[in-house]
Amino acid sequence: MRTSTWKLLALTTIAWIVPAMAQGPKLYIMDCGTIGEMDMKLYNLTKEEVKGPLELVNVCYLIVHARGTLLWDAGYIPDSAFPADGSPAKNGVFGATKKLTTQLAEIGYKPEQITYLGLSHYHSDHTGNANLFAGSMWIVQESEYAAMFGGEQRGIQTRSSYEKLKDAKRITLKNEDKDVFGDGTVVIKTAPGHTPGHQMLFLKLAKFGPVLLAGDLYHYPEERTLDRVPTFDGDAAMTRVTRKKVDEFVKQTGAQMWIEHDKTTHDKLNKSPKFYE
């Protein structure tokens, strides 16, 4: 009888655990600021060709999984740059009204509770708060790490914003994908061209459906429809190769592709503390 009782308890415990794992990840979208009207020549576009707003947005994402958490991108303006009175922070064309840590705290997280850090790439508008997560496991492409810490600093690179990552714990990828939690629901996908180790994030959300966070594969939808590559992409030919592969991936998976900087896309989406699952 005692053995049968223990077996029953074990089966009951498993029955509770499995549904919890099957729920899949949650996606929180964080407001990491705005980027004022840009010179369209940088994107090989004209103002007339862009049908939506010229202003861009900065977005950070938190993925909450049964096996841990992943912060994806870290904005431009660091939390430390906000005025003491809590008013908005501004630096040139970049502005922000909310600290990233405040938004994380609203849903119950501190930087030290974030399991993994992923950056789409090293450009300054994605690394602003990276130093706060130096205690997390950083997932980075080998070529991106080399570009971040080797040679001279580039014009859209701010090494001080991520300097603490240099000796942080990390998973180094060699131009390859990474299934972060091992169940296919959160997958970092290599996407070189914009930078050497540029990467995207693919999510299988149980209720909402598959989503691809495309990093800076595009900034404006017109780059996609008109086949334009920004002048500051590291390797324009490679960007085009990657874009073709991504188009095929999106067709195969049926994923929505979110252009991370596109204001029109993100104005329609729920922001944290709401979430997608």
C-alpha positions as CSV (number, residue, x, y, z in Angstrom):
1,M,0.0,0.0,0.0
2,R,2.8,2.4,0.9
3,T,4.5,1.8,-2.5
4,S,1.3,2.3,-4.3
5,T,0.7,5.5,-2.5
6,W,4.2,6.9,-3.4
7,K,3.6,5.9,-7.1
8,L,0.3,7.8,-7.0
9,L,1.9,10.9,-5.5
10,A,4.7,10.7,-8.1
11,L,2.3,10.5,-11.0
12,T,0.2,13.4,-9.6
13,T,3.4,15.5,-9.3
14,I,4.3,14.8,-12.9
15,A,0.8,15.7,-14.0
16,W,1.2,19.1,-12.5
17,I,4.7,19.7,-13.8
18,V,4.1,18.7,-17.5
19,P,1.3,21.2,-18.2
20,A,3.4,24.0,-16.6
21,M,6.2,23.2,-19.0
22,A,3.8,22.9,-21.9
23,Q,2.5,26.5,-21.5
24,G,5.5,27.8,-23.4
25,P,7.3,31.1,-23.1
26,K,5.9,34.6,-22.4
27,L,7.1,37.6,-24.3
28,Y,7.2,41.0,-22.7
29,I,7.9,44.1,-24.8
30,M,9.8,46.9,-23.1
31,D,9.8,50.5,-24.1
32,C,13.4,51.4,-24.6
33,G,13.0,54.8,-26.2
34,T,12.8,56.5,-29.5
35,I,15.1,57.6,-32.3
36,G,14.3,61.0,-33.9
37,E,13.9,61.5,-37.7
38,M,16.9,60.0,-39.5
39,D,18.6,61.0,-42.7
40,M,17.0,58.6,-45.2
41,K,20.1,58.5,-47.3
42,L,21.7,56.4,-44.6
43,Y,19.2,53.7,-45.5
44,N,19.4,54.2,-49.3
45,L,15.8,55.6,-49.1
46,T,14.1,58.9,-49.7
47,K,11.5,60.5,-47.5
48,E,9.0,60.1,-50.3
49,E,9.6,56.3,-50.4
50,V,8.9,55.8,-46.7
51,K,5.1,55.6,-46.2
52,G,5.2,55.4,-42.4
53,P,6.8,57.6,-39.7
54,L,10.5,58.4,-40.1
55,E,11.0,58.2,-36.3
56,L,12.2,54.9,-35.1
57,V,11.6,53.1,-31.8
58,N,14.0,51.2,-29.5
59,V,12.6,48.0,-28.1
60,C,13.9,45.6,-25.5
61,Y,12.3,42.2,-24.9
62,L,12.1,39.8,-21.9
63,I,11.3,36.2,-22.6
64,V,10.1,34.2,-19.5
65,H,10.4,30.5,-19.9
66,A,9.9,27.7,-17.3
67,R,13.7,27.1,-17.5
68,G,14.8,30.7,-17.2
69,T,14.7,34.2,-18.6
70,L,16.3,35.9,-21.6
71,L,16.7,39.6,-22.1
72,W,16.9,40.5,-25.8
73,D,18.6,43.9,-26.6
74,A,19.2,46.7,-24.1
75,G,18.3,50.0,-25.7
76,Y,20.4,53.1,-26.2
77,I,20.1,55.3,-23.1
78,P,21.4,53.6,-20.0
79,D,19.3,53.8,-16.8
80,S,22.2,55.7,-15.2
81,A,21.7,58.6,-17.6
82,F,18.1,59.4,-16.4
83,P,17.8,62.7,-14.4
84,A,17.4,62.3,-10.7
85,D,13.9,63.8,-10.8
86,G,12.7,60.9,-13.0
87,S,12.1,63.1,-16.1
88,P,12.8,61.8,-19.6
89,A,16.4,61.2,-20.7
90,K,17.7,62.5,-24.0
91,N,21.0,62.3,-26.0
92,G,20.9,63.8,-29.4
93,V,18.1,62.1,-31.5
94,F,17.7,59.4,-28.8
95,G,15.2,59.8,-26.1
96,A,13.6,57.6,-23.4
97,T,10.9,58.0,-20.8
98,K,11.2,54.8,-18.9
99,K,14.1,53.0,-17.3
100,L,14.6,49.4,-18.3
101,T,15.1,48.3,-14.7
102,T,11.8,50.0,-13.6
103,Q,9.9,48.1,-16.3
104,L,11.5,44.8,-15.2
105,A,10.7,45.5,-11.6
106,E,7.1,46.0,-12.5
107,I,6.8,42.4,-13.5
108,G,9.0,41.1,-10.6
109,Y,12.5,40.9,-12.0
110,K,15.9,42.4,-11.1
111,P,18.9,42.3,-13.5
112,E,20.6,39.7,-11.4
113,Q,17.6,37.4,-12.0
114,I,18.0,37.3,-15.8
115,T,19.4,34.0,-16.9
116,Y,20.5,34.9,-20.4
117,L,21.4,38.1,-22.2
118,G,21.2,38.2,-26.0
119,L,22.0,41.2,-28.2
120,S,21.0,41.3,-31.8
121,H,24.3,43.1,-32.5
122,Y,26.8,45.6,-31.0
123,H,25.5,48.9,-32.3
124,S,24.9,51.5,-29.6
125,D,21.2,51.6,-29.8
126,H,21.1,48.0,-28.7
127,T,23.7,47.9,-25.9
128,G,22.8,50.9,-23.6
129,N,22.1,48.8,-20.5
130,A,24.2,45.7,-21.4
131,N,26.5,46.2,-18.4
132,L,23.6,45.7,-16.0
133,F,23.4,42.1,-17.2
134,A,27.1,41.1,-17.0
135,G,26.1,38.5,-14.4
136,S,23.8,36.7,-16.9
137,M,25.0,34.1,-19.4
138,W,25.7,36.1,-22.5
139,I,25.0,34.4,-25.9
140,V,27.0,35.9,-28.7
141,Q,28.4,35.0,-32.1
142,E,32.2,34.6,-32.1
143,S,32.6,37.2,-35.0
144,E,30.5,39.7,-33.1
145,Y,32.6,39.3,-29.9
146,A,35.7,40.0,-32.0
147,A,34.1,43.1,-33.5
148,M,33.0,44.4,-30.1
149,F,36.4,44.1,-28.4
150,G,39.0,44.1,-31.2
151,G,40.4,46.9,-33.3
152,E,39.3,50.5,-33.1
153,Q,35.9,51.6,-31.9
154,R,33.5,52.3,-34.8
155,G,31.2,55.3,-35.1
156,I,28.0,53.5,-34.0
157,Q,29.7,51.6,-31.3
158,T,29.9,52.5,-27.6
159,R,32.2,50.1,-25.9
160,S,31.7,51.6,-22.5
161,S,28.0,50.5,-22.6
162,Y,29.0,46.8,-22.7
163,E,32.6,46.8,-21.4
164,K,31.6,44.5,-18.4
165,L,30.6,41.8,-20.9
166,K,34.2,41.2,-22.0
167,D,34.9,38.7,-19.2
168,A,31.4,37.7,-18.5
169,K,30.1,34.2,-18.6
170,R,29.2,33.5,-22.2
171,I,28.1,31.0,-24.8
172,T,30.1,31.7,-27.9
173,L,28.5,30.6,-31.2
174,K,30.3,30.1,-34.5
175,N,27.8,31.5,-37.0
176,E,25.2,29.1,-35.8
177,D,21.8,29.0,-34.2
178,K,21.1,28.3,-30.5
179,D,18.1,26.7,-29.0
180,V,18.2,28.6,-25.7
181,F,16.1,26.4,-23.5
182,G,16.3,23.1,-25.5
183,D,12.7,22.8,-26.6
184,G,12.6,24.8,-29.8
185,T,10.4,27.6,-28.4
186,V,13.2,30.2,-28.1
187,V,15.9,30.1,-30.8
188,I,18.7,32.6,-31.5
189,K,19.3,32.6,-35.3
190,T,22.4,33.7,-37.0
191,A,21.8,36.5,-39.5
192,P,25.2,38.1,-40.5
193,G,25.5,41.2,-42.7
194,H,24.4,44.2,-40.7
195,T,27.3,43.3,-38.4
196,P,29.5,40.2,-38.6
197,G,27.6,38.4,-35.9
198,H,24.2,39.9,-36.2
199,Q,21.4,37.6,-34.9
200,M,17.7,37.4,-34.6
201,L,15.3,35.7,-32.1
202,F,12.6,33.2,-33.1
203,L,9.8,32.4,-30.6
204,K,7.1,29.8,-30.7
205,L,4.3,31.3,-28.6
206,A,1.6,28.7,-27.8
207,K,-1.4,31.1,-28.2
208,F,-0.1,34.0,-30.3
209,G,1.9,31.9,-32.8
210,P,5.5,32.1,-34.1
211,V,7.3,35.4,-34.1
212,L,10.7,36.4,-35.5
213,L,12.4,39.4,-33.8
214,A,14.5,40.5,-36.7
215,G,17.0,42.8,-35.1
216,D,18.3,45.2,-37.7
217,L,17.8,43.0,-40.7
218,Y,15.6,45.9,-41.6
219,H,14.8,49.3,-40.0
220,Y,11.9,50.4,-42.3
221,P,9.5,48.1,-44.1
222,E,10.5,49.8,-47.4
223,E,14.0,48.3,-47.1
224,R,12.3,45.0,-47.6
225,T,9.9,45.9,-50.3
226,L,12.3,48.0,-52.3
227,D,15.4,45.9,-51.6
228,R,17.5,48.6,-50.1
229,V,20.4,48.0,-47.7
230,P,21.6,50.7,-45.3
231,T,24.9,52.4,-46.1
232,F,26.3,51.4,-42.7
233,D,25.7,47.6,-43.0
234,G,29.0,45.9,-42.6
235,D,28.5,43.6,-45.6
236,A,25.6,44.5,-47.9
237,A,26.0,41.4,-50.1
238,M,25.8,39.2,-47.0
239,T,22.8,41.1,-45.8
240,R,21.0,40.2,-49.0
241,V,21.9,36.6,-48.6
242,T,20.6,36.6,-45.1
243,R,17.4,38.3,-46.1
244,K,16.7,35.6,-48.7
245,K,17.2,32.9,-46.1
246,V,15.0,34.7,-43.6
247,D,12.2,35.0,-46.2
248,E,12.3,31.3,-46.7
249,F,12.3,30.7,-42.9
250,V,9.3,32.9,-42.4
251,K,7.4,31.1,-45.2
252,Q,8.3,27.7,-43.7
253,T,7.3,28.6,-40.1
254,G,4.5,31.0,-40.8
255,A,6.1,33.4,-38.3
256,Q,5.3,37.1,-38.0
257,M,8.5,39.1,-38.6
258,W,8.7,42.1,-36.4
259,I,11.1,44.8,-37.5
260,E,12.5,45.9,-34.2
261,H,12.9,49.6,-35.0
262,D,9.6,50.0,-37.0
263,K,7.3,52.4,-35.1
264,T,4.2,51.3,-37.0
265,T,4.7,47.7,-36.0
266,H,5.3,48.4,-32.3
267,D,2.6,51.0,-31.8
268,K,0.1,48.2,-32.4
269,L,1.6,45.8,-29.9
270,N,0.9,45.3,-26.1
271,K,3.7,46.7,-23.9
272,S,4.8,45.3,-20.6
273,P,3.4,44.5,-18.1
274,K,1.1,42.9,-20.6
275,F,2.6,40.0,-22.5
276,Y,2.2,37.5,-25.3
277,E,2.2,33.8,-24.8
